Amino acid sequence: MAEPRTSIYLDSCATAPPRSGVVDEIVRAHATAWGNPSSLHQPGLDAADLLERSRLRVASALNANPDDVIVTSGATESVHLALGGMALSRPPGRVVISAVEHPAVTAAAQQLKAQGWELQTWPVDGLGRIRLDCLESLLAPPTVLVSLIWGQSEVGTLQPIHTVGLACQQRGIPFHVDATQVLSQGCPDWAKLPVDLLSASSHKFGGPKGVGLLLARSALRRRLGPLLGGGGQEQGLRAGTQPVPLVAGMAAALEQSPRWTPADWSKETQDPLPAIAVLRDQWMEGLLEDPRLQLTGDPRWRLPHHISVLVSDHNGQPLSGRALVRELARRGIAVSSGSACSSGKDTGSPVLAAMQVAPSLQRSGLRLSLGSWVSPQHFPPLREALDQALAAVSEAS
Ligand SMILES: Cc1ncc(COP(=O)(O)O)c(C=O)c1O
């Protein structure tokens, strides 16, 4: 493997390095199971066998039925299949999404709107948590579909998906959850989750890029239409030859996530957090001693590897998060100013806007997302690089 040019990688919410054994599994599968899994000869049967064994491994990691696992190209596609696929099987109704969704969900919901659906946004409080006082009105008719981001990528806040899921169940409303940032930290128990559809991307949990999954319960699978037509793969829900080596790599990666289901802040009980949260909390405390950094998102109910702050100078003037990312990159530290997908643009963050962050600070977000490769000894060099980067950006602005 090439020597990384970055000495401290703190951007696992954008993508995570391959977990142990993942690359070997992909290479082995490419060499031994290269056939088309739909073919009836031996190379095809070998590929189909590996595909189904990998599906089984993914399903067991999540305590799901293998038939519930639909292989996609990643979370963006899964989300579109969940929302767009539901829209294919029923007349337009009202879809509810939170104000802090990833752009993939917002775009999929906008597509429904273009088809005549009503699109309603679930407002959030200053910590990025959906306002539960809106639950009754938002789940009342004509709502027929709800989609929520479980762990917010930019500010780390976890949503009370159990509470919302149970409320949707009582009303017979299909509930989709974007779990893309949660699965890297732990595999929820699908059998116990009050969720009908769940999306994720393999590369966020240390698997390969170009593959992801949609979990869909059998009753919902019957109500989903395919967005891609063709060979009828994946129970007719997602045509196209399955990338068997990538699915094998996804399975190898997911198996390494511990079993962990984020608890609901609305219930005030909490499973023990994954070990990485201890380190994250120490770092967060250390960083927040600096008055130039101000935490965003929920301090307690947040992704266990996630730190996000707003940055300003010693006079309280907001600094550009993107400029800081560049200064830190020069010093060998990889972080992000928000979600990866919007990191190429210097527009204010819609997530921070939804959380009522002052407009002047909406370009000042900085995100550090940790992983198992990070240890306490990385903190002093990070702190030093951050001090230098803050000074450089303050001077330039
Ligand atoms: C919460 C969330 N949903 C969806 C996505 C889209 O994932 P992908 O780009 O792998 O399709 C991301 C990626 O950052 C994400 O963080």
The ligand as an SDF file (V2000), in Angstrom:
LIG
                    3D

 16 16  0  0  0  0  0  0  0  0999 V2000
  -25.6590   10.6350    5.7840 C   0  0  0  0  0  0  0  0  0  0  0  0
  -25.2350   10.3570    4.3850 C   0  0  0  0  0  0  0  0  0  0  0  0
  -26.1270    9.8800    3.5080 N   0  0  0  0  0  0  0  0  0  0  0  0
  -25.7920    9.5980    2.2410 C   0  0  0  0  0  0  0  0  0  0  0  0
  -24.5090    9.7960    1.7900 C   0  0  0  0  0  0  0  0  0  0  0  0
  -24.1700    9.4680    0.3650 C   0  0  0  0  0  0  0  0  0  0  0  0
  -23.2420    8.4120    0.3340 O   0  0  0  0  0  0  0  0  0  0  0  0
  -22.5230    8.0110   -1.0190 P   0  0  0  0  0  0  0  0  0  0  0  0
  -21.8510    9.2390   -1.5350 O   0  0  0  0  0  0  0  0  0  0  0  0
  -21.5600    6.9450   -0.6280 O   0  0  0  0  0  0  0  0  0  0  0  0
  -23.5670    7.5190   -1.9590 O   0  0  0  0  0  0  0  0  0  0  0  0
  -23.5360   10.3130    2.6690 C   0  0  0  0  0  0  0  0  0  0  0  0
  -22.1690   10.5970    2.2200 C   0  0  0  0  0  0  0  0  0  0  0  0
  -21.4810   11.4530    2.7490 O   0  0  0  0  0  0  0  0  0  0  0  0
  -23.9120   10.5830    4.0000 C   0  0  0  0  0  0  0  0  0  0  0  0
  -23.0390   11.0580    4.8910 O   0  0  0  0  0  0  0  0  0  0  0  0
  1  2  1  0
  2  3  1  0
  2 15  2  0
  3  4  2  0
  4  5  1  0
  5  6  1  0
  5 12  2  0
  6  7  1  0
  7  8  1  0
  8  9  2  0
  8 10  1  0
  8 11  1  0
 12 13  1  0
 12 15  1  0
 13 14  2  0
 15 16  1  0
M  END
$$$$
